[in-house]
Amino acid sequence: MRKPDLNALEFEELWNLHRQLTEILADKIVVEKRELEARLEKLNRVEIIRDVDSTHRAPEPRRKYPTVLPKYRNPLAPSQTWSGRGKRPRWFVAALETGHRPDDLKIDRDGKGARKHRNSPPRRH
């Protein structure tokens, strides 16, 4: 097939050629999309079969962690406690900024003086 000289064609002829190309390309895109969707569906079926085969046994239960007792108490709101794990609560950070030491906020569990500096005033920066 010989290539037509597009510059020599009239506007109407070029426009008709454009319409024909658009229709042909749209049809080819639809066909290609269907083929890709069919391939994807086939791949998904294979993955589902593999997942079913590999999950015949029940998953192991999650390890149980022991309950952690709180180590620190907010002196302004005694119901607020913190175990010392994870992100520091806002009240703890605020207490440290006002001059308290972590030992000042510790909970006295057995009355043996868990707070070493019980009578000393809060430290200022």
Long-range contacts (C-beta under 8 A, 24 or more apart in sequence): 69-109, 70-107, 71-106, 71-107, 72-102, 72-105, 72-106, 72-107, 73-105, 73-106, 73-107, 74-105, 75-100, 75-104, 75-105, 81-107, 98-122, 99-123, 99-124, 99-125
